[in-house]
Amino acid sequence: MRKIIGCLEEIAIQRFKQKVKFLLPDSNGCIIWPYHIMSKGYGRVRVKDKCFRAHRIAFMAKNGNIPRGLHVCHTCDVRNCVNPNHLFLGTDKDNMLDGSRKGSILKKLTVFQVNRIYEKYRTTKISQRKLAKQYGVLQSTIWRLLKDPDRYLCIENRG
């Protein structure tokens, strides 16, 4: 079943089109959203009190509806890229596997290590800095993993 584009999404698409027409691709072909950026690095389009991720609006502007349960993923792994040619639909698992092939957290750490880090932090309250040193990654990597554990835990057991 497809999600119907609503009135707010239509307004967001129009605002997106007005702003993106002035943007040029960088050397990698990315069209970087220079306006509002959300805390996780995604571009934002706001309509009234609702915020939309700019890359999702870019995808809808070119392709229409986003089917329920699917994510708009980046082939370039640049979160604020809004080039519709760099965007594709995928499940959460597709997105994680794509990221792991390109050097995300799951390429630096095995799923077993990710689960172990989460358990150690949760049960012993070891510092993120010490965990990072033990596993040979940056403290910011540990922070991202702990901030959103559902994204990284037990990927092979997901749907």
C-alpha positions as a Markdown table, in Angstrom:
| # | Residue | x | y | z |
|---|---|---|---|---|
| 1 | Met | 0.0 | 0.0 | 0.0 |
| 2 | Arg | 1.4 | 3.4 | -1.0 |
| 3 | Lys | 1.5 | 6.4 | 1.3 |
| 4 | Ile | -0.5 | 9.2 | -0.2 |
| 5 | Ile | 1.3 | 12.6 | -0.5 |
| 6 | Gly | -0.6 | 15.0 | 1.6 |
| 7 | Cys | -1.1 | 18.7 | 1.5 |
| 8 | Leu | 1.9 | 19.5 | 3.7 |
| 9 | Glu | 4.1 | 17.2 | 1.7 |
| 10 | Glu | 3.0 | 19.0 | -1.5 |
| 11 | Ile | 3.9 | 22.4 | 0.1 |
| 12 | Ala | 7.2 | 21.0 | 1.2 |
| 13 | Ile | 7.9 | 19.8 | -2.4 |
| 14 | Gln | 7.1 | 23.2 | -3.8 |
| 15 | Arg | 9.4 | 24.9 | -1.2 |
| 16 | Phe | 12.1 | 22.4 | -1.9 |
| 17 | Lys | 11.9 | 23.0 | -5.7 |
| 18 | Gln | 12.2 | 26.8 | -5.2 |
| 19 | Lys | 15.4 | 26.4 | -3.1 |
| 20 | Val | 17.1 | 23.5 | -4.9 |
| 21 | Lys | 17.0 | 25.2 | -8.4 |
| 22 | Phe | 19.8 | 27.5 | -7.2 |
| 23 | Leu | 22.1 | 24.6 | -6.0 |
| 24 | Leu | 24.8 | 23.0 | -8.1 |
| 25 | Pro | 26.3 | 19.5 | -7.7 |
| 26 | Asp | 29.7 | 19.2 | -6.1 |
| 27 | Ser | 32.6 | 17.2 | -7.7 |
| 28 | Asn | 30.9 | 14.0 | -6.5 |
| 29 | Gly | 27.6 | 14.9 | -8.0 |
| 30 | Cys | 26.0 | 15.6 | -4.6 |
| 31 | Ile | 23.6 | 18.5 | -4.3 |
| 32 | Ile | 24.2 | 19.6 | -0.8 |
| 33 | Trp | 21.3 | 21.1 | 1.1 |
| 34 | Pro | 22.7 | 24.3 | 2.6 |
| 35 | Tyr | 19.7 | 25.4 | 4.5 |
| 36 | His | 18.4 | 23.9 | 7.7 |
| 37 | Ile | 20.2 | 20.8 | 8.9 |
| 38 | Met | 18.8 | 18.4 | 11.5 |
| 39 | Ser | 20.8 | 17.1 | 14.4 |
| 40 | Lys | 21.7 | 13.8 | 12.6 |
| 41 | Gly | 23.0 | 15.8 | 9.6 |
| 42 | Tyr | 19.9 | 15.5 | 7.3 |
| 43 | Gly | 18.5 | 18.5 | 5.5 |
| 44 | Arg | 15.2 | 19.8 | 6.7 |
| 45 | Val | 12.2 | 21.4 | 5.0 |
| 46 | Arg | 9.6 | 22.8 | 7.4 |
| 47 | Val | 6.0 | 23.5 | 6.7 |
| 48 | Lys | 4.0 | 25.0 | 9.5 |
| 49 | Asp | 5.0 | 23.0 | 12.5 |
| 50 | Lys | 6.0 | 19.8 | 10.6 |
| 51 | Cys | 9.6 | 19.0 | 9.6 |
| 52 | Phe | 10.4 | 16.8 | 6.6 |
| 53 | Arg | 13.8 | 15.4 | 5.7 |
| 54 | Ala | 15.0 | 17.2 | 2.6 |
| 55 | His | 16.2 | 14.0 | 0.8 |
| 56 | Arg | 12.8 | 12.4 | 1.3 |
| 57 | Ile | 11.2 | 15.5 | -0.3 |
| 58 | Ala | 13.7 | 15.3 | -3.1 |
| 59 | Phe | 12.8 | 11.7 | -3.8 |
| 60 | Met | 9.1 | 12.5 | -3.7 |
| 61 | Ala | 9.5 | 15.5 | -6.0 |
| 62 | Lys | 11.0 | 13.2 | -8.7 |
| 63 | Asn | 9.4 | 9.8 | -8.0 |
| 64 | Gly | 6.1 | 10.4 | -6.1 |
| 65 | Asn | 5.0 | 8.5 | -3.1 |
| 66 | Ile | 7.3 | 6.6 | -0.8 |
| 67 | Pro | 5.8 | 3.2 | 0.0 |
| 68 | Arg | 5.1 | 2.7 | 3.7 |
| 69 | Gly | 7.9 | 0.9 | 5.5 |
| 70 | Leu | 10.6 | 1.9 | 3.1 |
| 71 | His | 13.5 | 4.4 | 3.7 |
| 72 | Val | 15.0 | 6.8 | 1.2 |
| 73 | Cys | 18.7 | 5.8 | 1.2 |
| 74 | His | 21.7 | 7.6 | -0.2 |
| 75 | Thr | 24.1 | 5.9 | -2.6 |
| 76 | Cys | 26.6 | 8.6 | -1.8 |
| 77 | Asp | 26.2 | 8.3 | 2.0 |
| 78 | Val | 26.0 | 12.1 | 2.3 |
| 79 | Arg | 23.1 | 12.8 | 4.6 |
| 80 | Asn | 22.4 | 16.3 | 3.4 |
| 81 | Cys | 22.7 | 15.4 | -0.3 |
| 82 | Val | 19.4 | 16.0 | -2.1 |
| 83 | Asn | 20.4 | 14.8 | -5.6 |
| 84 | Pro | 17.5 | 12.5 | -6.5 |
| 85 | Asn | 19.9 | 10.4 | -8.7 |
| 86 | His | 21.8 | 9.5 | -5.4 |
| 87 | Leu | 18.6 | 8.3 | -3.7 |
| 88 | Phe | 17.0 | 4.9 | -3.7 |
| 89 | Leu | 14.3 | 3.1 | -1.7 |
| 90 | Gly | 15.2 | 0.3 | 0.7 |
| 91 | Thr | 14.3 | -1.5 | 3.9 |
| 92 | Asp | 16.1 | -0.8 | 7.1 |
| 93 | Lys | 18.1 | -4.0 | 6.4 |
| 94 | Asp | 19.0 | -2.8 | 2.9 |
| 95 | Asn | 20.2 | 0.5 | 4.3 |
| 96 | Met | 22.3 | -1.1 | 7.0 |
| 97 | Leu | 23.9 | -3.6 | 4.5 |
| 98 | Asp | 24.6 | -0.8 | 2.0 |
| 99 | Gly | 26.2 | 1.3 | 4.8 |
| 100 | Ser | 28.3 | -1.7 | 6.0 |
| 101 | Arg | 29.7 | -2.2 | 2.5 |
| 102 | Lys | 30.8 | 1.5 | 2.4 |
| 103 | Gly | 32.6 | 1.8 | 5.7 |
| 104 | Ser | 29.9 | 2.6 | 8.3 |
| 105 | Ile | 30.0 | 1.4 | 11.9 |
| 106 | Leu | 29.2 | -2.2 | 10.9 |
| 107 | Lys | 32.3 | -2.3 | 8.7 |
| 108 | Lys | 34.5 | -1.2 | 11.5 |
| 109 | Leu | 32.9 | -3.5 | 14.0 |
| 110 | Thr | 31.2 | -6.9 | 13.7 |
| 111 | Val | 27.6 | -7.3 | 14.8 |
| 112 | Phe | 29.0 | -9.4 | 17.7 |
| 113 | Gln | 31.2 | -6.5 | 18.8 |
| 114 | Val | 28.4 | -4.0 | 18.5 |
| 115 | Asn | 26.2 | -6.2 | 20.8 |
| 116 | Arg | 29.1 | -6.7 | 23.2 |
| 117 | Ile | 29.8 | -2.9 | 23.4 |
| 118 | Tyr | 26.1 | -2.2 | 24.1 |
| 119 | Glu | 25.9 | -4.8 | 26.8 |
| 120 | Lys | 29.2 | -3.7 | 28.4 |
| 121 | Tyr | 28.0 | -0.1 | 28.5 |
| 122 | Arg | 24.6 | -0.9 | 29.7 |
| 123 | Thr | 25.6 | -3.3 | 32.5 |
| 124 | Thr | 29.0 | -1.9 | 33.7 |
| 125 | Lys | 28.7 | 1.8 | 32.8 |
| 126 | Ile | 32.2 | 1.7 | 31.3 |
| 127 | Ser | 33.1 | 5.0 | 29.7 |
| 128 | Gln | 32.6 | 5.5 | 26.0 |
| 129 | Arg | 36.2 | 6.6 | 25.7 |
| 130 | Lys | 37.4 | 3.3 | 27.3 |
| 131 | Leu | 35.2 | 1.3 | 25.0 |
| 132 | Ala | 36.5 | 3.2 | 22.0 |
| 133 | Lys | 40.1 | 2.4 | 23.0 |
| 134 | Gln | 39.3 | -1.3 | 23.5 |
| 135 | Tyr | 37.7 | -1.6 | 20.1 |
| 136 | Gly | 40.0 | 0.7 | 18.1 |
| 137 | Val | 37.3 | 3.2 | 17.1 |
| 138 | Leu | 36.6 | 6.8 | 17.9 |
| 139 | Gln | 34.6 | 7.8 | 20.9 |
| 140 | Ser | 32.1 | 9.4 | 18.5 |
| 141 | Thr | 31.5 | 6.0 | 16.9 |
| 142 | Ile | 30.6 | 4.5 | 20.3 |
| 143 | Trp | 28.4 | 7.5 | 21.0 |
| 144 | Arg | 26.5 | 7.0 | 17.7 |
| 145 | Leu | 26.1 | 3.3 | 18.4 |
| 146 | Leu | 24.8 | 3.9 | 21.9 |
| 147 | Lys | 22.5 | 6.8 | 20.9 |
| 148 | Asp | 20.6 | 4.7 | 18.4 |
| 149 | Pro | 21.2 | 1.0 | 19.4 |
| 150 | Asp | 18.2 | -0.4 | 17.5 |
| 151 | Arg | 19.9 | 0.8 | 14.3 |
| 152 | Tyr | 23.0 | -1.4 | 14.8 |
| 153 | Leu | 22.0 | -4.3 | 17.1 |
| 154 | Cys | 21.2 | -7.8 | 15.8 |
| 155 | Ile | 20.9 | -6.9 | 12.2 |
| 156 | Glu | 21.0 | -10.4 | 11.0 |
| 157 | Asn | 17.9 | -11.2 | 13.1 |
| 158 | Arg | 15.8 | -8.4 | 11.5 |
| 159 | Gly | 13.0 | -9.1 | 9.0 |
